[in-house]
Every structure is written in C-alpha cells, then in structure tokens.
C-alpha cells in the first residue's frame, strides 16, 4: 500500500523508476554516472543481487536495474546516445557506469 508520498508501507520496497527521457537527461548532464547513482537518483529499490540483461546490438551486458530501465539503457546505447563502462573482473560484462556520447546542446 502506498502513502501520499508514493512510498510503500509495511516495509516492502517499491520502484518508482524513470522514463527513458529522464534517464537520458540525467546521464547527459554529467560526465560519468555510476550505476549506484542511477539507482539512488530514480529511487530504484531492489535486492542486492538483482541483475538483468541489457540486450544491445553489440551484445549482452548485465546491470543492477529493473527490466524496464535495462530496456531504456539498451535503446540509448543502440542509438549512440550513451556508452557503458564495464567491469571485466568476473568473467561477465557487468555495467558499472554510463556516460554521454554526444553532449546535450544548451
């Protein structure tokens, strides 16, 4: 059950998420955005081990984001709007941050 502020009661974690336009604007407003900052900015709650695939034309990458936001990120990568910084430490391409490819005109 949500209260007047949109947050969940009874200790359950809900995800407010974002739109693709909000995600793009936020990433392009900074030189680099670590994944934990995206989660914090858009109040994306979840478990510590929640990981979903980001399917792009270049391949499959993994991110600690909900499925909808992973789809938004994949679209932005395919359009050449954002790039991905990958952690190759485990043998999996895990996304640890994103950055703007083309600056936003002001």
One Martini backbone bead per residue (centre of mass of N, CA, C, O) as a GRO file, in nm:
protein
  106
    1UNK     BB    1   0.096   0.035   0.023
    2UNK     BB    2   0.051   0.372  -0.044
    3UNK     BB    3   0.125   0.678   0.022
    4UNK     BB    4   0.117   1.019  -0.051
    5UNK     BB    5   0.438   0.988  -0.153
    6UNK     BB    6   0.463   0.680  -0.292
    7UNK     BB    7   0.538   0.506  -0.070
    8UNK     BB    8   0.594   0.223   0.109
    9UNK     BB    9   0.452   0.001   0.316
   10UNK     BB   10   0.548  -0.262   0.522
   11UNK     BB   11   0.860  -0.274   0.397
   12UNK     BB   12   0.826  -0.255   0.107
   13UNK     BB   13   0.973  -0.247  -0.212
   14UNK     BB   14   0.968   0.015  -0.444
   15UNK     BB   15   0.948   0.137  -0.788
   16UNK     BB   16   0.958   0.429  -0.963
   17UNK     BB   17   1.157   0.518  -1.159
   18UNK     BB   18   1.162   0.595  -1.520
   19UNK     BB   19   1.224   0.754  -1.801
   20UNK     BB   20   1.402   0.779  -2.083
   21UNK     BB   21   1.437   1.088  -2.075
   22UNK     BB   22   1.543   1.106  -1.784
   23UNK     BB   23   1.786   0.925  -1.822
   24UNK     BB   24   1.925   1.087  -2.045
   25UNK     BB   25   1.949   1.360  -1.897
   26UNK     BB   26   2.115   1.260  -1.659
   27UNK     BB   27   2.359   1.147  -1.812
   28UNK     BB   28   2.416   1.417  -1.987
   29UNK     BB   29   2.474   1.601  -1.715
   30UNK     BB   30   2.727   1.407  -1.708
   31UNK     BB   31   3.028   1.247  -1.741
   32UNK     BB   32   2.947   1.036  -1.500
   33UNK     BB   33   2.756   0.728  -1.406
   34UNK     BB   34   2.696   0.540  -1.161
   35UNK     BB   35   2.477   0.296  -1.087
   36UNK     BB   36   2.408   0.388  -0.794
   37UNK     BB   37   2.310   0.671  -0.888
   38UNK     BB   38   2.068   0.584  -1.053
   39UNK     BB   39   1.919   0.445  -0.824
   40UNK     BB   40   1.902   0.692  -0.636
   41UNK     BB   41   1.768   0.910  -0.823
   42UNK     BB   42   1.512   0.689  -0.898
   43UNK     BB   43   1.434   0.495  -0.673
   44UNK     BB   44   1.579   0.201  -0.712
   45UNK     BB   45   1.470  -0.082  -0.584
   46UNK     BB   46   1.632  -0.371  -0.429
   47UNK     BB   47   1.825  -0.624  -0.445
   48UNK     BB   48   2.160  -0.698  -0.440
   49UNK     BB   49   2.109  -0.941  -0.683
   50UNK     BB   50   1.983  -0.759  -0.899
   51UNK     BB   51   1.990  -0.881  -1.240
   52UNK     BB   52   2.002  -0.765  -1.582
   53UNK     BB   53   1.963  -0.752  -1.915
   54UNK     BB   54   2.146  -0.579  -2.181
   55UNK     BB   55   2.026  -0.556  -2.506
   56UNK     BB   56   2.240  -0.525  -2.776
   57UNK     BB   57   2.399  -0.515  -3.078
   58UNK     BB   58   2.685  -0.582  -2.927
   59UNK     BB   59   2.527  -0.722  -2.676
   60UNK     BB   60   2.551  -0.863  -2.353
   61UNK     BB   61   2.459  -0.711  -2.051
   62UNK     BB   62   2.492  -0.619  -1.700
   63UNK     BB   63   2.242  -0.497  -1.456
   64UNK     BB   64   2.123  -0.321  -1.155
   65UNK     BB   65   1.823  -0.336  -1.301
   66UNK     BB   66   1.538  -0.314  -1.420
   67UNK     BB   67   1.394  -0.410  -1.708
   68UNK     BB   68   1.300  -0.133  -1.814
   69UNK     BB   69   1.577   0.020  -1.775
   70UNK     BB   70   1.737  -0.173  -1.957
   71UNK     BB   71   1.583  -0.099  -2.215
   72UNK     BB   72   1.655   0.198  -2.217
   73UNK     BB   73   1.963   0.158  -2.225
   74UNK     BB   74   1.975  -0.003  -2.489
   75UNK     BB   75   1.856   0.221  -2.669
   76UNK     BB   76   2.078   0.436  -2.609
   77UNK     BB   77   2.310   0.268  -2.718
   78UNK     BB   78   2.197   0.211  -3.010
   79UNK     BB   79   2.179   0.539  -3.065
   80UNK     BB   80   2.452   0.674  -2.936
   81UNK     BB   81   2.409   0.826  -2.646
   82UNK     BB   82   2.550   0.592  -2.478
   83UNK     BB   83   2.783   0.452  -2.260
   84UNK     BB   84   2.984   0.178  -2.129
   85UNK     BB   85   3.103   0.063  -1.825
   86UNK     BB   86   3.312  -0.213  -1.758
   87UNK     BB   87   3.335  -0.510  -1.567
   88UNK     BB   88   3.591  -0.779  -1.594
   89UNK     BB   89   3.648  -0.946  -1.341
   90UNK     BB   90   3.448  -1.103  -1.403
   91UNK     BB   91   3.323  -1.321  -1.667
   92UNK     BB   92   3.139  -1.048  -1.692
   93UNK     BB   93   2.948  -0.788  -1.839
   94UNK     BB   94   2.946  -0.536  -1.610
   95UNK     BB   95   2.777  -0.258  -1.524
   96UNK     BB   96   2.916   0.054  -1.360
   97UNK     BB   97   2.861   0.269  -1.601
   98UNK     BB   98   2.784   0.591  -1.755
   99UNK     BB   99   2.790   0.787  -2.073
  100UNK     BB  100   2.812   1.042  -2.282
  101UNK     BB  101   2.856   1.089  -2.624
  102UNK     BB  102   2.670   1.339  -2.662
  103UNK     BB  103   2.618   1.647  -2.611
  104UNK     BB  104   2.411   1.878  -2.485
  105UNK     BB  105   2.242   2.132  -2.599
  106UNK     BB  106   2.214   2.490  -2.471
   0.00000   0.00000   0.00000
